Amino acid sequence: MKQYLLAVHMSGDAPPSSDEEMLAMYESVGAFNAELQASGSWVFAGGLHPPSSATVVHARDGEVVTTDGPFAETKEQLGGFWIIEAADLDAALARAGKASASCKAPVEVRPFQELPA
């Protein structure tokens, strides 16, 4: 089976509007994770701290330079992800629809590159 990244895009550092909303999202994502695991599609998943916690490391001209904050200056940043196995893109897109519903955010689907033989 092919592996796909399901990337969750969140708006900046904005948390959910209430503790109840956050708890409901965690429960929904937990149920989705359990479904992935039961189906054999689960590889790995993780949620990320807000973009403001990021440090960018860039090696250039023989030196390593670090800067605070996310690399890209944009309204939406990566908030979390799943790595799944799916038979094809259509199956991965179906899983992404459930992922988006569970985390209440857009989910980008990207296939992993296949390694040369």
C-alpha positions as CSV (number, residue, x, y, z in Angstrom):
1,M,0.0,0.0,0.0
2,K,1.0,3.6,-0.6
3,Q,1.6,6.1,2.2
4,Y,0.0,9.5,2.4
5,L,0.4,12.5,4.5
6,L,-2.8,14.1,5.8
7,A,-1.7,17.6,6.9
8,V,-4.0,19.6,9.1
9,H,-3.9,23.4,8.4
10,M,-4.8,25.7,11.3
11,S,-5.2,29.5,11.4
12,G,-2.2,30.9,13.3
13,D,-2.0,30.5,17.0
14,A,-5.8,30.7,17.4
15,P,-7.1,28.1,19.9
16,P,-10.6,26.7,19.7
17,S,-13.1,29.1,21.1
18,S,-13.9,27.2,24.3
19,D,-12.7,24.3,26.4
20,E,-15.8,22.3,25.5
21,E,-15.0,22.8,21.8
22,M,-11.4,21.6,22.4
23,L,-12.5,18.6,24.3
24,A,-15.1,17.7,21.6
25,M,-12.3,18.0,18.9
26,Y,-9.9,15.8,21.0
27,E,-12.7,13.1,21.4
28,S,-13.5,13.2,17.7
29,V,-9.9,12.9,16.6
30,G,-9.4,10.1,19.1
31,A,-12.3,8.2,17.6
32,F,-10.8,8.8,14.1
33,N,-7.4,7.6,15.2
34,A,-9.0,4.4,16.7
35,E,-10.8,3.8,13.3
36,L,-7.5,4.2,11.4
37,Q,-5.8,1.8,13.8
38,A,-8.6,-0.8,13.6
39,S,-8.5,-0.6,9.8
40,G,-4.7,-1.1,9.5
41,S,-4.3,2.3,7.8
42,W,-2.5,3.9,10.8
43,V,1.2,4.6,10.5
44,F,1.8,7.7,12.7
45,A,0.1,10.9,13.8
46,G,0.8,14.0,15.9
47,G,-0.4,17.4,16.8
48,L,1.9,20.3,16.9
49,H,2.3,23.3,19.2
50,P,1.4,26.7,17.8
51,P,3.6,28.2,15.0
52,S,4.9,30.7,17.5
53,S,6.9,27.9,19.1
54,A,8.8,27.1,15.9
55,T,12.5,27.6,15.3
56,V,13.8,27.7,11.8
57,V,17.3,26.2,11.2
58,H,19.0,27.1,7.9
59,A,22.5,26.0,7.0
60,R,24.1,28.5,4.5
61,D,27.6,29.3,3.6
62,G,29.0,26.9,6.1
63,E,27.1,28.4,9.0
64,V,23.9,27.4,10.8
65,V,21.5,30.2,11.4
66,T,18.4,29.9,13.6
67,T,15.4,32.2,13.8
68,D,12.3,32.2,16.0
69,G,8.9,31.6,14.5
70,P,7.6,29.7,11.6
71,F,9.4,29.6,8.2
72,A,6.4,30.8,6.2
73,E,4.6,34.0,7.0
74,T,1.0,33.0,6.3
75,K,-2.4,32.9,8.0
76,E,-2.5,29.1,8.0
77,Q,0.2,26.8,9.3
78,L,0.7,23.1,9.8
79,G,-1.2,22.2,13.0
80,G,-0.8,18.4,13.0
81,F,-0.7,15.4,10.7
82,W,-1.4,11.8,10.1
83,I,0.6,9.4,8.0
84,I,-1.6,6.6,6.7
85,E,-1.5,3.7,4.3
86,A,-4.1,3.6,1.6
87,A,-4.7,1.5,-1.5
88,D,-4.9,4.6,-3.7
89,L,-5.5,8.4,-3.7
90,D,-9.3,7.9,-3.6
91,A,-9.1,5.9,-0.4
92,A,-6.7,8.5,1.1
93,L,-9.1,11.3,0.1
94,A,-12.0,9.4,1.8
95,R,-9.9,9.2,5.0
96,A,-9.0,12.9,4.7
97,G,-12.7,13.8,4.6
98,K,-13.2,12.0,8.0
99,A,-10.0,13.6,9.3
100,S,-11.2,17.1,8.4
101,A,-14.6,16.5,10.0
102,S,-12.9,15.2,13.2
103,C,-10.4,18.1,13.6
104,K,-12.7,20.8,12.2
105,A,-9.9,22.1,9.9
106,P,-8.8,21.7,6.3
107,V,-6.7,18.6,5.5
108,E,-4.2,18.4,2.7
109,V,-3.4,15.0,1.2
110,R,0.0,14.3,-0.3
111,P,1.5,11.0,-1.4
112,F,5.0,10.0,-0.3
113,Q,7.6,9.6,-3.0
114,E,8.3,6.0,-3.8
115,L,11.8,4.9,-3.2
116,P,13.8,3.7,-6.2
117,A,14.3,0.0,-6.4
